[in-house]
């Protein structure tokens, strides 16, 4: 069930058909995340390409706002070939000159009839997340990124990498991005606190539970 707001001041309900994440994807990812995070049954949409524009700076800032309670986040991407895939991360995206994240991060993709395939950490290296002003990369090894997004969040690529032993997440290695969403795990109390803290900012949050 979706319970959402279009803007914190006008409280316009969100049309669930406009959201890439659905209950099947959310439930499959939920069962794959570490048990210590599974008490967080609510998900809040921190960033949407449609709503907030194709800016890495905005993407990072909203990710960091969403990490107020130090909760993990889920990246969701839909490409021009109607593929849906993404990543689970344990800390906010931010600019960095080195890799970060940990072995609880993973990649995922929708394969076939809403079958979700999870690609967990292989323990071969610690190249979980790398993000700067030019791109975002998740997983690496042998010169390949498991998932790569460019600075404008318009183009991406995916290749098998050592970090996650993943398959290509899209139909082809290179793809064009249609939509990006970033969701944060919260519970009802945290979500209300987050709403109160941001009520006077020009911020938009969606909620999924």
C-alpha positions in Angstrom: 0.0 0.0 0.0 1.3 3.4 -0.9 0.9 6.4 1.4 2.5 9.4 0.1 2.8 13.1 -0.3 3.7 15.2 -3.3 5.0 18.1 -1.2 5.2 18.5 2.6 3.2 21.7 2.6 0.2 20.8 0.3 0.1 17.0 1.1 -1.0 16.0 -2.3 -1.4 12.1 -2.6 1.0 10.3 -4.8 -0.2 8.2 -7.7 1.3 4.7 -7.1 1.4 4.2 -10.9 4.1 6.9 -11.1 6.5 5.0 -8.8 9.0 2.4 -10.1 9.3 0.5 -6.8 6.4 -1.9 -6.3 5.4 -4.2 -3.5 7.0 -7.3 -5.1 10.4 -5.6 -5.5 10.2 -4.1 -2.0 9.3 -7.4 -0.4 12.0 -9.3 -2.2 14.7 -6.8 -1.2 13.3 -6.7 2.4 13.8 -10.4 2.8 17.4 -10.1 1.5 18.6 -7.3 3.8 20.3 -7.9 7.1 17.9 -8.9 9.9 19.0 -6.0 12.0 17.4 -3.7 9.5 14.1 -5.7 9.1 12.4 -3.9 12.0 12.1 -0.9 9.6 8.9 -1.6 7.7 8.4 1.8 6.2 10.2 3.2 3.1 10.3 6.8 2.2 11.2 8.1 -1.2 14.1 10.5 -0.8 14.9 11.2 -4.4 13.1 10.9 -7.8 14.6 11.9 -11.1 11.2 13.1 -12.3 10.6 15.2 -9.2 14.0 16.6 -8.4 15.9 16.7 -11.7 19.0 15.1 -13.1 21.5 16.5 -10.6 24.0 14.4 -8.7 24.4 17.2 -6.2 20.6 17.0 -5.4 20.8 13.2 -5.4 23.6 13.3 -2.8 22.0 16.0 -0.6 18.7 14.1 -0.4 20.4 10.9 0.3 22.3 12.5 3.2 19.1 14.0 4.5 17.5 10.6 4.4 20.4 9.1 6.4 19.4 11.1 9.5 18.6 7.9 11.3 21.6 6.0 9.8 19.3 3.7 7.9 20.1 1.8 4.7 18.7 2.9 1.3 17.6 1.3 -1.9 18.5 2.6 -5.4 15.9 1.8 -8.1 16.6 2.4 -11.8 14.3 1.9 -14.8 16.0 2.1 -18.2 14.9 2.6 -21.8 14.4 -1.1 -22.3 12.0 -1.3 -19.5 14.4 -3.1 -17.2 14.3 -2.4 -13.4 17.3 -2.9 -11.2 19.4 -1.2 -8.6 21.3 -1.6 -5.3 20.9 -1.8 -1.6 23.4 0.4 0.4 24.1 0.7 4.1 25.0 4.4 4.1 24.1 7.6 2.2 25.6 8.3 -1.2 28.1 11.2 -1.0 31.1 12.5 -2.9 34.3 10.7 -1.9 37.8 10.1 -3.2 37.7 6.4 -2.2 35.4 3.4 -2.0 33.0 3.1 0.9 30.2 0.9 1.9 30.5 -2.6 3.4 29.7 -6.3 2.7 26.0 -5.8 3.5 25.5 -3.9 0.2 24.2 -5.7 -2.8 23.0 -5.3 -6.4 19.6 -6.6 -7.6 17.5 -6.8 -10.8 14.0 -7.9 -11.8 14.4 -11.0 -14.0 11.4 -12.2 -16.0 8.0 -12.3 -14.3 8.8 -10.2 -11.2 11.5 -12.6 -10.1 14.1 -10.6 -8.2 17.7 -11.7 -8.4 20.0 -10.6 -5.6 23.8 -10.3 -6.0 25.5 -10.2 -2.7 29.0 -9.3 -1.7 31.5 -11.9 -3.0 34.2 -11.1 -0.4 36.7 -10.7 -3.3 37.3 -7.0 -2.7 35.8 -4.0 -0.9 34.9 -1.9 -4.0 31.3 -1.5 -2.9 30.5 2.2 -3.7 32.4 5.0 -5.4 30.7 8.3 -6.0 32.0 11.7 -6.9 30.9 14.8 -9.0 31.3 12.8 -12.2 29.6 9.4 -11.6 28.4 6.7 -9.3 29.9 3.3 -9.4 28.8 0.2 -7.4 31.1 -2.8 -7.5 34.3 -3.1 -9.4 37.1 -5.4 -10.6 39.0 -6.0 -13.8 38.1 -2.5 -15.0 34.3 -3.1 -14.9 31.6 -1.6 -12.7 28.6 -3.7 -11.6 26.5 -0.6 -12.0 27.6 2.8 -13.3 25.6 6.0 -13.6 26.9 9.2 -15.3 26.9 12.7 -13.8 23.6 13.7 -15.4 21.9 10.5 -14.4 21.0 10.0 -18.1 23.3 7.1 -19.1 24.6 4.1 -17.4 26.2 0.7 -17.8 26.5 -2.6 -16.1 29.0 -5.5 -16.3 29.9 -8.5 -14.3 32.3 -7.4 -11.5 34.3 -9.2 -8.8 32.6 -7.3 -5.9 29.2 -8.9 -6.4 29.7 -11.6 -9.0 26.7 -10.1 -10.7 25.1 -10.6 -14.1 24.6 -7.6 -16.4 21.7 -5.9 -14.7 20.1 -4.5 -17.9 19.3 -6.2 -21.3 22.6 -4.7 -22.6 25.8 -3.4 -21.1 25.0 0.2 -21.9 21.6 1.8 -21.3 19.7 5.1 -21.1 18.1 5.9 -17.8 14.4 6.7 -17.8 13.9 7.1 -14.0 15.9 6.9 -10.8 14.4 6.6 -7.3 16.2 6.4 -3.9 14.3 5.0 -1.0 15.2 5.1 2.7 14.1 2.7 5.4 12.3 4.2 8.3 9.7 3.3 10.8 6.5 5.3 11.5 8.0 7.3 14.4 11.2 8.2 12.4 9.2 9.1 9.3 7.1 11.5 11.3 10.2 13.0 12.9 11.8 13.4 9.5 8.6 15.0 8.1 8.6 17.5 11.0 12.3 18.3 10.6 11.9 19.1 6.9 8.5 20.7 6.9 9.9 24.2 6.3 12.3 23.1 3.5 11.5 22.7 -0.1 11.7 18.9 0.2 9.4 16.2 -1.1 9.1 12.7 0.4 7.0 9.7 -0.6 6.2 6.9 1.7 5.8 3.2 1.1 4.9 0.7 3.7 
